[in-house]
Amino acid sequence: MAASSRAQVLDLYRAMLRESKHFSAYNYRMYAVRRIRDAFRENKNVKDPVEIQALVNKAKRDLEIIRRQVHIGQLYSTDKLIIENQEKPRT
């Protein structure tokens, strides 16, 4: 993978993770983060430039979907789950 292509993929990966952490619903947020990580791990050994570009284009479309869903989710907020309200143990 070319250096510019690698940088583009890493930027896209970070943007998807960053944006998915804005989901207001805990279950959607955790599912999105897990699914993004799994998808990128699954395709990390792809060497064909055409296939890489197709995957990058799909990831860009998915990023736009995540952005829209986050926005829609913020319009219809719900109460936080118990797991989200727990304080982290102090050390």
Secondary structure, DSSP 4 states (H G I P E B T S, - for coil): --HHHHHHHHHHHHHHHHHHTT-SSHHHHHHHHHHHHHHHHHTTT---HHHHHHHHHHHHHHHHHHHHHHHHHHHS--PPPHHHHPPPPP-
